[in-house]
Amino acid sequence: MRNAFSAALLAAAQADERILLITGDHGYALFDEFRHHFPNQYINAGIAEQNMVGIAAGLAKGGFRPVVYALSAFSPVRVLEQIKLDVCCDELPVLFIGDGAGVVYSSLGVSHQSTEDIAALRALAHMRILSPADAHEMKAAMELAFRTPAPVYLRMGKSDLGPVHAAPPALEWGRLLPVSPGDGPLVFIGTGSLVNLAVKLANDWPGAAVWSAPSLKPLDADSLVAACEPHRIVVTLEEHNVLGGLGGAVAEILSQEHPMPVCRIGVPDRFSHFCGSYAYLMREHGLDLDSARAQVHAFTKKHPA
Amino acid sequence: MAYHGSTVHIACSFSLVEILAVLYRSHLKLGAQPGLPDRDYLILSKGHGVMAQYACLREIGWLTDEHIATYYDDGTELKGLSDASVPGLEVNSGSLGHGLAVGAGLAYGALRRGSSQKVYAIVGDGECNEGSIWETLLFASQFKLHNLLVIVDANGFQAMGKTAEIMDLGDLEKKFAAFGFETRTVDGHDEAALDQAITELVRSTVPGPRAIIAKTLKGKGVSFMEDSNLWHYTRLSEKTYQDALAELAAVAEPELHP
């Protein structure tokens, strides 16, 4: 997925010299190729994220297409007000890349983890949010972002979980992407790293459908209702706080448009008290296959047919 | 405006009147209408002084008396703090420490395009409490933004009292110089001195950013507002309004009708 990101960024910078990559002193080897090919379109703004976002806003006002790269723990949350006032308020075409989203930096602790970024940005007017699940979605998401002259946040989470699609999907703002069809009682909707878990989880429920939600904002009511209507229970999965992310967005829409039970699986409303491997921390937060399966079983018992 | 608007940021608008007047009259190349792509940029990072900028926009004809009359009314577009949706205003400020970085981005973009556009950014001394200001000073120096002139409206006050007593900034000229700025300190109410300092700094061939520390009086021009923080954010009564008008007129008239 990171290769797909890098390739898409290189292609975009090649095609449009207004595209400037601005990093807050992060990225290491990820940008070796970019710096080699486009040294003049690469800006290291130092460890000063507030200024970095303001600079990006000024460059965008001056006709450039800045891509602001940072760990998702630092941008958006540290600079939420800069994103609000300097970028979103004037609807400027700035693409924010939040790397390491969720608990990717599992052994480093809370400072480097972000489980609140989607919730924080969903309430910013004019902001769009993408959360690709695999390399195919990443390529499509980058292309969609560069086609859209508006504020966009692209959430880059755990990147080595393997593909969920066989080929690059046709991605549109607001639309869910089908992963596996089914007409059973359950429909699983995942985003980012947890689409992969949704696929595994669905094996336990014959006929369950699986969808990916790479466009978290906007999220079209039509697309969501069409995916959920044939089923009785919706299960959402995200590597993010259970409050305010995909599950929140799905519940908001369905409660008005097509009321039905929504089982929200995500990081409980707490920080990581322990650290360890990624697999360990996902288990610790109840986001491994066994824990998720138990949560869905408990939910289906509460909501019998 | 201030009288009509009841509770307003009045004293922080009076401290930068001469700075704005000199910039609009003699330095800003704006063209005939707002938003031209090759314009100079005036960034009011201390958005609290926006009333003074509305007055300038009225002088150059981009706002009308009818616009000004709506200030603080229901449905007005003229907010109490700077908002980029008003033609002629460049940034959304009022939350302090935002505009300067956006101005530096505009300056950097102009240099990248090989444009001769200039960016004049006005920050308050109180605003210099914000860490983001100092982040941007580092960036401006690192990227040699010689087309950026920062003007500090150093009126010595912030919302709750004297800057020296709340968060003492020490010697601002030395601080800006230490951050790589070619810096002058002038009387911010002396238009000739301001004009000369701006002219010299803009013409300077030093390859880095420039700054002026403009020593000003909060509430300048109205004796009972000067140096009194009561007037940072307050309302004018009929009496104080008339008294203020009388004092301002007494100074203005001899200049208008010599």
Interface residues (C-beta under 8 A of the other chain):
Chain A: A45 G46 A48 Q50 N51 V53 G54 I55 A56 A57 G58 L59 A60 K61 G62 G63 F64 E81 Q82 L85 D86 C89 D90
Chain B: P37 A84 S85 E90 V91 N92 S93 S95 G97 H98 L100 A101 V102 G103 A104 G105 L106 A107 Y108 G109 A110 R112 R113 G131 S132 E135 T136 L138 F139 Q142
